[in-house]
């Protein structure tokens, strides 16, 4: 490596001062060849990894909201409460019916056993013994039905406590507390899973050959600003002409507000 300095019209003393100053400010190094990152900048749009519209599976009055807009929710975290007075009453009614029919079944079993003994002893008739056995069997079937009714009533009661179906960030409450809601009709809130998140960003079409070339060698690293997140590009969307849409995935990282 050489360096040529051209100086004209200077005295010998001035040349010495210039040479001394120049030697102090110039440093020599060895030129090397290495890869440097090529950055392609563009605007992008964040798309949630999953979006769930929260609806009630039970009719009733919205009694309580346990979240605030923009809260980060865990999967299974309780967020809404529906008025439970009606389903609680249904549970008590179903349990009372079960207790009543269990008592009737016990009495029917006793009658069937007694009439069977009478028939064996020659006191009772076969017809009476068969009738009481049939009543006892019907009572057992009634008990089985009552148990199903109790389970169903308990299920309806549990549906009044609504949990977040996914981990994510919740939007605003879409129905005010105190309003009546119907099962599977009213959207109460929307939860977006943003960890990880998809990002669709646009790049100039002339950059497409370079992007494709790099994609053949592996994933493209992506950095998203505000806040800073890093991820990788998965593919190139050719459904658009210019600019080109290039989706990316941003991994799960703590949020920076």
N, C-alpha and C positions, 0 to 999 in steps of 0.2 A: 504494500500500500504506500502510495507516495502523495505528497502534498506540495503544491507549487504556489508560492506567494510572489506576487509581482508588485514591486514598489518603485515609483519613479519620482525624480526631483527632490531627493532627500539628502541631507548631509550625512557624513560618516557617523557622527554622534547620534543623529536621529535614527539612523539605520540600526545602531546597536540597541537604543532604547526600544525600538519597535520589535526587534528580534527577541529581546529579553521578555517583553510583554507577551508576545505571541507564543513563545515556548512555555510560558506559565499557564496559558489558557487552553492549550490543545492537548487532548489525550488520545492515544492510539489504542485500538482494540482489534481483536480478530473477528472477522466477519464469519458468521455461522448461518446455516440454513435450517429452519425449523418450521413446524406447522403453527399457524396462528388462527384463532377462532374467527370465523366469518359470521357476523351478526346480521340478521334480517329482521327489521322492526316493523311492527304493524299493530293495529288495534284489534282487540278481541272481545268476545262476549262469553261470560261464564255461564255454563249450563249445569244445573244440579245433577249429581250422579243418580238421584232418585227423587221423585216428588210424589207425596201422598196427600190426598184430600181426606181429612178426618171427618167421618160421619158417625152418627149414633146408630147403634143397632137396636135401640129401644125407643119407644114413644115416651114423651114426658116433657116436663118443664126444665129448662137449663137452670140449674141451681147455683153452680159455682164454676169459675174458671181459675185454674191453679197455675197459670203461666202469664207472662207478659210478652208483648211483641218483641221479637228478635232474641228470645231466650234460646240457649243451646240445650236441647233435650236429649236424654238418654232413651234408648229403646226400652219400652215397658214403663216409663215414668208416667205417673198419673197426671192428667192435664185438665180433665173436665168431669163434672159430677152432674148427673141427672137426678131430679127429684125421685126419691126412693120410697115414698110412702105407699104408692099403689103396689109396686112389686113386693114390698115387705108384707103388705096385707095378703097378697096372693100366696106367699110362702106360708104364712100362718094358717091360711085356709086349707092349703094342700096338706100341711102337717096334721091339722085337726081331722081331715077326712081319713088320712092314713091311720091315725090312732083309733078312730071309730070303727073302721073296717077291720082292723086287727082284733078288736074286741069281739066283733060279730063273727070273725073267722074262728076265734077260739071257742065261742059258743057253738058254732056249727060243727067243729071237730068233736066237741064233747057229745053233741047229740048223735053224730054219726057213730062214734065209738059205742055209746050206750045202746043204740038200736041194733047194732051188729051183735052185741052180746045177747040182747033179748031174742034176736032171731036164732042164734046158736042154741039158746036154752029152750027154744020152742015157744017163747012167750010172744015175740013180735013176728011181723010178717016180712018176707023178702022185699016186697014192694016198698015198705017204709024204710027199710035199711038202705035200699038203693037211692031213694029220694034224699035222705039225709046225707049220704055220701056225695051226691051231686051238688047239694047246697054247700057242702064243705069245700069241694073242688072249686066251685064258682067263687067262694070267698077268697081262696088263695089267689085266683086270677085277678080279683078286684084289688087285693093288696099289691100285686105286681104293678097294676095300672096306677095305683096311688103313689107308689114309689117313683115312677116315671114322672108323674105330675109334680111331685116335690122337687125332683132334680131340675125339671124345666122351669119351675118358679124360681129356684135358686139361681139358675142361669140367667133368667131375665133380670133378676136383682143385680147380678154381677155386671151385666151389660150397661148398667147405669153409671159405672165408673170407667171412664174412657182413658186409655193409656196411649202414649205415643207409639205408633207402629214401627218407627225407625228412629235411629239416632240422627239428629239434624237440627236445623234452625227453623223455628216456628214463626209464622207471620202473625198478623193481627187477628183477634177474635172476630169472626164474621157474623156472629149472632149475639146480641146482647143477652146478658143474664136476665132470666125471667120470661123469656120467650118460649113458647111451646114448639117442640121439634118433632118430626116424624122419622121413623126408622128408615135409614138408607136413602133419605131424600135431601136433607139439608146439610151442606158443607159447613162445618163449624170452624175449621182452621186448615191451614196448609203447612206441611212440614217438608223442608227441602234438605236432602242429604248433600252436603258440600265438601265432605272429606271422605274420599277424594272428590274432585270436581272435574268436569269436562270444560275445555275452553276452545271455542271456535274463533280463530283469528284469520285475518285476510293478509295476503302477501301479493306483491306484483306478479303478474303472469310470467314475466321474463325470468323470474327467479325459480320457476318450476323445474327446469332441467337440473339446476344445482341441487335442489331439494331432493329430486328423484335419485340423483347420483349418490347423495349422502344416505338416503334411505336404504339403498342397496347394501351399504356397509354397516347398517345398524340403526338404532333409534336416534332421532334428533332431539337434542336437549332444548328445553323451552324454559324461559324465565318470564314470569308474570309479575308486573309491578302493582303496587298499592293493594295490599302489602306484597312484599317480595316473596314469590313462591317459585319453586323449580319443579319441572316434570319432564315429560318426553312426548314427542309427537308420534301419533299412531299411524296416520295415513294422510292422504291428500284427497279432498273431495273435488271431483271433476264435474259435478253437476252444475257448477258455475263456470263462466268463461274467464272473465277478468274483473276484479282480482280473484285469485284462487283462495278457496277456503281450506285451512289445514287444522283439523281437530288435534287437541292435545289433552293429556290427563295430568292433573296436578295431584300429588299424593297427599295423604293425611298428615297435616302438620298443625301445631297449635295456632289458633287464630291470633292475629296481631291487630287490635283495634286502633 
